[in-house]
Amino acid sequence: MAELPAGHVPLKAGLFGWLKRPSPSVDHALWLEVRASTPWLRPLEPAREARLRELSATFLLQKTITPLAGLALGPAQRLQLAALCCLPLLEFGRTGLQGWSQLLVYPDAFRVSRSHTDAAGVLHEYEDELAGESWEAGPLVLSWADVQADLAEPDAGYCVAIHEMAHKLDALDGAMDGTPPLPRAWHRQWAADFQRSYDAFCLRVDAGHEVAIDAYAAESPEEFFAVTSEYHFSAPGLLRSEMPEVSAHLQRFYGNTSP
């Protein structure tokens, strides 16, 4: 996919930045505007907020944000998207931005064509309507309307930007399996605890029992990781109550959230 020109967001890198390579930053007034309109940013302690500002500035320098289908995004909206995408990187760091270069933003949910061949060899073609999508070696795609709907109900358990960024982190080790790159011992414990919680959750969903976490988490281990990541940021108390082992791993991986 060809690169498209990035929109302008006021960035300040300093004179002779090409020699000194200072940390990128964003305009202070613009950051305050985004912080006020993004509920998950407001509870951040100062050190973590400063880290998010720097990560967001790096995102805006490295990524092309491309609005589609007539959507227009101003500087504050672009910075808000960058901040949401960088929230999961507060502990992991800017390495989590590797492997892709473009954020595509639709005005609303978008349709994609799908196909699969069943066990009998019959090809089935259909369309899905999506709020977001993450291509393993390509762009991240979001619906602006769904991003804003998540912000309007910040404790409802949903954040499509977090969900798709979790997929990007999952893909960094070359396998979409619900386990991001981790030190070896932690990787083993994570895989065991997540698998156990995933299996128990799938049994409840398959049996038709009511579940407090979105049933879409039962689709696959990678969707389980992405969905529980949403809950870590948007309903952490519920996640702790329903899946304490998973919650403990995500707390370590993503850092503290508001109660």
C-alpha positions as CSV (number, residue, x, y, z in Angstrom):
1,M,0.0,0.0,0.0
2,A,1.5,3.4,-1.0
3,E,2.2,5.9,1.8
4,L,-0.2,8.8,1.9
5,P,0.9,12.3,3.2
6,A,0.5,12.8,6.9
7,G,-1.7,15.6,8.3
8,H,-0.1,18.4,10.2
9,V,0.0,18.4,14.0
10,P,2.2,21.0,15.7
11,L,5.3,19.2,16.8
12,K,8.3,20.7,18.4
13,A,11.6,18.9,18.1
14,G,14.0,21.8,18.7
15,L,16.7,23.5,16.6
16,F,19.4,21.2,15.2
17,G,17.2,18.2,16.2
18,W,18.8,16.2,13.5
19,L,22.0,16.3,15.4
20,K,20.8,16.1,19.1
21,R,17.8,13.9,18.4
22,P,15.7,15.4,21.2
23,S,12.5,13.6,22.3
24,P,9.6,14.8,20.2
25,S,6.8,16.7,21.9
26,V,3.4,18.1,21.2
27,D,2.0,21.6,21.8
28,H,1.0,22.0,25.5
29,A,-2.3,23.6,24.9
30,L,-3.2,21.0,22.3
31,W,-2.3,18.2,24.8
32,L,-4.5,19.8,27.5
33,E,-7.4,19.9,25.1
34,V,-7.0,16.2,24.2
35,R,-6.5,15.2,27.9
36,A,-9.8,17.0,28.8
37,S,-11.7,15.1,26.1
38,T,-10.2,11.7,26.7
39,P,-11.4,10.1,30.0
40,W,-8.7,7.5,30.2
41,L,-5.9,10.1,30.1
42,R,-7.2,12.2,33.0
43,P,-6.4,9.7,35.9
44,L,-2.8,9.2,34.7
45,E,-0.1,10.1,37.3
46,P,2.3,12.9,36.0
47,A,5.2,10.6,35.1
48,R,2.9,8.3,33.0
49,E,1.2,11.2,31.4
50,A,4.6,12.7,30.4
51,R,5.5,9.3,28.9
52,L,2.3,9.1,27.0
53,R,2.8,12.6,25.6
54,E,6.2,11.6,24.3
55,L,4.9,8.3,22.8
56,S,2.1,10.2,21.1
57,A,4.5,12.7,19.6
58,T,6.6,9.8,18.3
59,F,3.4,8.2,16.9
60,L,2.6,11.4,15.0
61,L,6.1,11.5,13.6
62,Q,6.3,7.9,12.5
63,K,2.7,7.1,11.4
64,T,0.7,8.5,8.5
65,I,-2.9,9.2,9.7
66,T,-5.2,9.0,6.7
67,P,-8.9,10.0,7.0
68,L,-11.1,8.3,4.4
69,A,-14.5,8.7,2.8
70,G,-14.7,12.5,3.3
71,L,-13.7,12.4,7.0
72,A,-11.7,15.5,8.2
73,L,-9.4,15.3,11.2
74,G,-7.9,18.3,12.9
75,P,-4.8,18.5,15.0
76,A,-6.6,17.7,18.3
77,Q,-8.4,14.7,16.8
78,R,-5.1,13.3,15.3
79,L,-3.4,13.7,18.7
80,Q,-6.3,12.0,20.4
81,L,-6.0,9.0,18.1
82,A,-2.2,8.9,18.7
83,A,-2.7,9.0,22.5
84,L,-5.3,6.2,22.4
85,C,-3.1,4.0,20.3
86,C,-0.1,4.7,22.7
87,L,-2.0,4.0,25.9
88,P,-1.1,0.3,25.8
89,L,2.6,1.2,25.3
90,L,3.2,3.0,28.6
91,E,5.2,0.1,30.0
92,F,6.2,-1.7,26.7
93,G,7.6,1.5,25.1
94,R,8.0,2.7,21.6
95,T,9.1,-0.7,20.3
96,G,5.3,-1.4,20.2
97,L,5.1,1.0,17.2
98,Q,7.3,-1.2,15.0
99,G,6.1,-3.1,12.0
100,W,3.5,-0.8,10.5
101,S,3.3,2.8,9.3
102,Q,-0.3,3.9,8.6
103,L,-3.5,4.5,10.5
104,L,-6.6,4.6,8.3
105,V,-9.7,6.2,9.8
106,Y,-13.2,5.8,8.4
107,P,-16.1,8.1,9.5
108,D,-18.2,5.1,10.6
109,A,-18.2,1.4,10.7
110,F,-16.8,0.0,7.4
111,R,-17.5,-3.1,5.4
112,V,-14.9,-5.6,4.3
113,S,-15.2,-8.7,2.0
114,R,-14.4,-12.1,3.5
115,S,-14.1,-15.6,2.1
116,H,-13.4,-19.0,3.5
117,T,-13.5,-22.6,2.2
118,D,-15.4,-25.0,4.3
119,A,-14.5,-28.7,5.0
120,A,-16.3,-29.8,1.9
121,G,-14.2,-27.5,-0.3
122,V,-17.1,-25.0,-0.8
123,L,-16.0,-21.3,-1.1
124,H,-18.1,-18.9,1.0
125,E,-17.9,-15.2,0.4
126,Y,-19.5,-12.6,2.7
127,E,-19.1,-9.1,4.1
128,D,-18.4,-8.0,7.7
129,E,-19.1,-4.6,9.2
130,L,-16.2,-3.6,11.4
131,A,-15.4,-0.9,14.0
132,G,-11.7,-1.6,13.6
133,E,-9.1,-3.9,12.0
134,S,-5.4,-4.6,12.4
135,W,-3.5,-6.0,9.4
136,E,-0.6,-8.2,10.6
137,A,1.9,-6.5,8.3
138,G,-0.1,-3.5,7.3
139,P,-2.2,-0.6,8.6
140,L,-4.3,-0.2,11.6
141,V,-7.9,0.7,10.7
142,L,-10.5,2.5,13.0
143,S,-14.0,3.8,12.8
144,W,-14.0,7.4,14.1
145,A,-17.6,7.1,15.2
146,D,-16.8,4.0,17.2
147,V,-13.8,5.7,18.8
148,Q,-16.0,8.5,19.9
149,A,-18.7,6.2,21.2
150,D,-16.1,4.4,23.3
151,L,-15.0,7.8,24.8
152,A,-18.7,8.7,25.6
153,E,-19.0,5.5,27.7
154,P,-15.4,5.1,29.1
155,D,-16.4,2.4,31.7
156,A,-18.5,0.2,29.4
157,G,-15.7,-2.2,28.6
158,Y,-15.0,-1.1,25.0
159,C,-12.1,0.7,23.3
160,V,-11.6,-0.2,19.7
161,A,-8.2,1.6,19.5
162,I,-6.9,-0.5,22.5
163,H,-8.3,-3.7,20.9
164,E,-6.5,-3.1,17.6
165,M,-3.3,-2.0,19.3
166,A,-3.3,-5.2,21.3
167,H,-3.3,-7.1,18.0
168,K,-0.3,-5.1,16.9
169,L,1.5,-6.0,20.1
170,D,0.5,-9.7,19.7
171,A,2.0,-9.8,16.2
172,L,5.4,-8.4,17.2
173,D,6.8,-11.9,17.9
174,G,5.5,-13.2,14.5
175,A,2.6,-15.2,15.9
176,M,-0.9,-14.0,16.5
177,D,-1.7,-16.2,19.5
178,G,-2.7,-13.9,22.3
179,T,0.8,-13.6,23.7
180,P,2.9,-10.5,23.1
181,P,6.7,-10.6,23.3
182,L,7.6,-11.3,26.9
183,P,10.6,-12.5,28.9
184,R,10.7,-16.3,28.8
185,A,9.6,-17.1,32.3
186,W,6.7,-14.6,32.1
187,H,5.8,-15.8,28.7
188,R,5.3,-19.4,30.0
189,Q,3.2,-18.2,33.0
190,W,1.2,-15.8,30.8
191,A,0.4,-18.6,28.2
192,A,-0.7,-21.0,30.9
193,D,-2.9,-18.5,32.8
194,F,-4.4,-17.1,29.7
195,Q,-5.1,-20.5,28.2
196,R,-6.8,-21.7,31.4
197,S,-9.0,-18.6,31.6
198,Y,-9.8,-18.7,27.9
199,D,-10.8,-22.3,28.0
200,A,-13.1,-21.7,31.0
201,F,-14.6,-18.7,29.3
202,C,-15.3,-20.6,26.1
203,L,-17.0,-23.4,28.0
204,R,-19.4,-20.8,29.6
205,V,-20.1,-19.2,26.3
206,D,-20.6,-22.5,24.4
207,A,-23.0,-23.6,27.2
208,G,-25.1,-20.5,26.7
209,H,-24.3,-19.1,30.1
210,E,-24.5,-15.4,30.7
211,V,-21.0,-13.8,30.8
212,A,-19.9,-10.4,32.1
213,I,-17.1,-10.1,29.5
214,D,-18.0,-9.6,25.8
215,A,-18.5,-13.1,24.4
216,Y,-16.5,-12.1,21.3
217,A,-13.5,-12.9,23.5
218,A,-14.3,-16.6,22.9
219,E,-13.6,-16.3,19.2
220,S,-9.8,-17.1,19.5
221,P,-6.9,-16.6,21.9
222,E,-5.8,-13.5,20.1
223,E,-9.3,-12.0,20.4
224,F,-9.4,-13.0,24.1
225,F,-6.2,-11.0,24.6
226,A,-7.6,-8.0,22.7
227,V,-11.0,-7.9,24.4
228,T,-9.5,-8.3,27.9
229,S,-7.1,-5.5,27.1
230,E,-10.1,-3.3,26.4
231,Y,-11.5,-4.2,29.8
232,H,-8.2,-3.5,31.5
233,F,-8.5,0.1,30.5
234,S,-12.3,0.6,30.4
235,A,-13.7,-1.7,33.1
236,P,-10.7,-2.9,35.2
237,G,-12.7,-3.7,38.3
238,L,-15.0,-6.0,36.3
239,L,-12.0,-7.7,34.8
240,R,-10.3,-8.2,38.2
241,S,-13.5,-9.7,39.5
242,E,-14.2,-12.1,36.5
243,M,-10.6,-13.0,35.6
244,P,-8.1,-12.2,38.3
245,E,-5.2,-14.1,36.8
246,V,-5.6,-12.3,33.4
247,S,-6.1,-9.0,35.1
248,A,-2.9,-9.4,37.1
249,H,-0.9,-10.1,33.9
250,L,-2.4,-7.1,32.1
251,Q,-1.8,-4.9,35.1
252,R,1.9,-5.8,34.9
253,F,2.0,-5.5,31.1
254,Y,0.0,-2.2,30.7
255,G,0.5,-0.6,34.1
256,N,-2.0,0.9,36.5
257,T,-5.4,2.1,35.4
258,S,-8.1,3.9,37.4
259,P,-10.3,1.7,39.6
